[in-house]
Amino acid sequence: MANEVSLVDKLGGVVAHVKAIERERDEAIAQTKSLEREVNDLKTLIAMAESKAEEIMGHVSAAAPQDGMSPAADKELVGKTATQAQGELKRASRQPFSYS
């Protein structure tokens, strides 16, 4: 009889362990789905930002250079680090840039 109780206890422990693993699996699946939604949202936001940047750059390239630099000089800045480009733009600008 003691043997039977021991086996029942072991079986109960195994069942509890399996249920815990199933809960963890379900939580992992839910988290994965949530992360997939976030990735899709970020992809949408990136696409919107790229579209807006292209729109802004289209307006900037259509306008006359206002920073005192020619379009050729602007193209030279491509490929340089942001810090280098900012430094050169500051030196080349006749007026300080403002956000107003």
N, C-alpha and C positions, 0 to 999 in steps of 0.2 A: 504494500500500500504506500509506503514511503517513497518507493521508486516511482509510482504513478504520479504522486504529488510533485515530485521533483521534475518529471517530464512535463507536466502541465505548466509548472512555473517557468520552465525553460521555453516552452512553446509560447507562453504569454509574453515573455521577454522578447522573443524573436518577432512576434506580431507587433509589439510596440516599436521595436527598432525599424521594422519595415514601414510602419505608418509615419515615423519621424523622417525617414528617407523620402517617402512620397511627398510629405509637406515641404521638405527642402527642395525637391525637384520642382514642385508646383510654384514655389516662390522664385526659383531660378528662371523658370519659364516666364513668369509674370514680369520679372525684372528685365529679361531679354527683350520681351515685347515692348516694354516701356522704353528701353534704350533704342530699339529699332525706330520707334515713333520719334524720339528725340533726334536721331540721325537724319530721318526724313525731313523733320522740321528745319534742322540746320542746313541740309542741302537746299531746301527751298529758300531759306534766308540768304545763303551764299549766292544762289542764282539771282535773287532780287538785288543783292548788293552789287554783283558784277554788272547786271543790267543798268543799274543806276550809275555806276562808275563809268560805263561806256557812254551813257547819255551825257554825263557831266563832261567827260573828256571830249565828246563830240562838240559840245558847246564851247569848250575851251579852245579846241583846235580851230573852230570856225571863227572865233574872235581874233582880233589883232593882238599880238603879244603886248601885254601891259606891264610885264616885269622887266622890260628893257632887254630881253634876250630874244634872239631870233629863233624860229622853229628848229634850225639846225643845231643851235646851242642847246635847246631843250632836248633834242634827240641824243646829244652827247651825254646827258645826265643819266640816260637809261643804262642800267647795268651797274651803276655806282651804288655804294651803300647809301642808305637814307641820310645818314649823318653827313657824308661828303656832299650829297646833293643839296641838303639844306644849307650847308655852309657856303657853297658856291652861289646858291640863289640869294642868300643874304648879302653876299658881297656884290652881286651883280644888280640887285634891286636899288632903285633910286629912292623909293619910298618904303617905309616899314609896312609890312603886311598886317592888316587888321581884320577881325572877324565881323566888323559892323556892316 
